[in-house]
Structures are given as structure tokens and as C-alpha cells.
Amino acid sequence: QLRFVESGGGSVQPGGSLRLSCADSGFTSDYYAIGWFRQAAGKEREGVSCLSSGDGKTYYAEWVKGRFTISRDNARNTVYLEMNSLKPEDTAVYHCAATARTITAQEMCDFLIYGYWGQGTPVTVSS
């Protein structure tokens, strides 16, 4: 189910930075977690970074290595993903998603349990 509008993607050279935004498209229902996922050409969708709404606990994929930061502006109902030191392998379509289901820490950033999605914003990292 579509819920969010992502923006901020584009083309950047290796080592560059982008900040993705995920804006609420009009739904105000509560959720247990929200996060960013990506899907590269020919690859499966994977979790990048997720945030628990209850306690603020975060998850980051191991390959992020401190390069990405997820944050939320409650006043604007917007979630951000700041991406620094971008690499060509970061090229993908990035989606924002939320889940209203009760989740465990182990499945916190598993896309299979997320039911509210945006259309995605493409990110291309190349010379």
C-alpha cells in the first residue's frame, strides 16, 4: 500500500553525498517502525536503515559502515536518510516504508513485514 513520497535522489560521483526525504502522503495511522530499503538492478530488495517508533532504536546494514544516517522530523512527518561517501555499489532505487505490525529486533528491517510503501527515488553513483 502506497503511503509515502520519496525525494532527493539523483546522480552523483563516487564520494559524493545525498539526502533522501520520505514525506507522509496523507496517512496518519500509527506504525511500529519505518525505514529505507533499496533494490539494485537484478538484485533483491534489501534493508538499508530502519527506525523503531517506540524507543527510537535504529538498524543499519553492515555495509553502511557509518556512511548513512537515518533521522526523523516529527513536526514535518518526514524521515531522512543522509548518505555520505557514496560508492557505485550504492546505485539503486531507494524506497521508504513503514509497518503497523508488531515486530521483533531480528525482523526490524525485513522488507517482507513492511506494508506501507512509497514509489521510490533512484540513486546513481558513477563517474
C-alpha positions in Angstrom: 0.0 0.0 0.0 1.4 3.4 -1.0 1.9 5.9 1.8 5.0 7.9 1.3 6.6 10.2 -1.3 10.4 9.9 -1.6 12.6 12.6 -3.0 16.3 13.7 -3.0 17.7 11.0 -5.3 19.8 11.7 -8.4 23.2 11.2 -9.9 26.4 11.8 -8.0 30.0 11.0 -8.4 31.7 8.5 -6.1 32.5 10.1 -2.7 29.5 12.5 -3.0 26.6 12.9 -0.8 22.8 12.9 -1.0 20.0 13.3 1.5 16.8 11.4 0.8 13.4 12.6 2.2 10.4 10.5 2.9 7.2 12.5 3.4 3.8 11.3 4.6 1.4 11.3 1.7 -1.6 11.8 3.8 -2.0 8.8 6.1 -1.8 9.4 9.8 -2.1 5.8 11.2 0.5 4.6 13.7 3.3 2.4 12.9 5.9 0.3 14.8 8.8 1.0 12.5 9.8 2.9 9.5 12.8 2.5 7.2 14.7 2.8 4.0 15.1 -0.1 1.5 16.9 -0.3 -1.8 16.7 -2.5 -4.9 19.5 -2.6 -7.4 19.0 -3.9 -11.0 19.0 -7.7 -10.9 19.1 -7.8 -7.1 16.7 -8.5 -4.3 15.3 -5.7 -2.2 17.3 -5.2 1.0 17.0 -3.2 4.2 19.3 -0.2 4.5 18.3 1.5 7.7 15.2 1.3 9.9 14.0 3.2 12.9 11.7 1.9 15.7 8.9 4.4 16.5 8.5 3.3 20.1 12.0 3.5 21.5 14.0 5.1 18.7 16.2 2.1 18.2 18.0 2.0 14.8 19.2 -0.6 12.5 21.9 -0.2 9.8 23.1 -2.7 7.3 26.7 -3.8 7.9 27.9 -2.4 4.6 26.8 1.1 5.5 29.9 1.4 7.8 28.9 4.7 9.3 28.3 6.4 5.9 24.5 6.6 6.2 22.3 8.2 9.0 18.5 7.8 9.4 16.6 10.6 11.2 13.0 11.8 11.7 11.4 15.2 11.9 8.2 14.6 13.8 6.9 18.1 13.2 7.1 17.6 9.4 6.2 13.9 9.4 9.3 13.3 7.4 12.1 10.7 7.6 15.5 11.3 6.2 18.4 9.2 5.0 21.7 11.1 4.8 24.2 9.3 2.6 27.8 10.2 2.6 30.9 8.8 0.8 28.7 7.2 -1.8 30.0 4.3 -3.8 29.0 2.9 -7.2 27.5 -0.2 -5.5 25.0 2.1 -3.7 23.3 2.6 -7.1 19.7 1.5 -6.7 16.1 2.7 -6.3 15.6 3.7 -2.7 12.1 3.1 -1.1 10.7 4.4 2.2 8.3 2.0 4.1 6.5 1.6 7.4 4.9 -1.3 9.2 2.0 -1.3 11.6 2.7 -4.9 12.7 4.4 -5.8 15.9 8.0 -6.7 15.1 11.0 -8.2 16.8 14.5 -6.9 16.7 15.5 -9.7 14.4 13.0 -8.7 11.7 13.2 -4.9 12.3 14.5 -4.2 8.8 13.0 -7.1 6.9 11.1 -5.7 3.9 8.6 -8.7 4.0 6.8 -7.3 7.1 6.5 -3.8 5.8 3.1 -2.9 4.3 3.2 0.8 3.5 5.5 2.0 0.7 6.4 4.9 -1.5 7.2 4.8 -5.2 11.0 5.1 -4.7 13.6 7.6 -5.7 16.6 6.5 -7.9 20.2 7.0 -6.9 23.0 6.6 -9.4 26.7 6.8 -8.3 29.1 6.8 -11.2 32.0 8.7 -12.7 
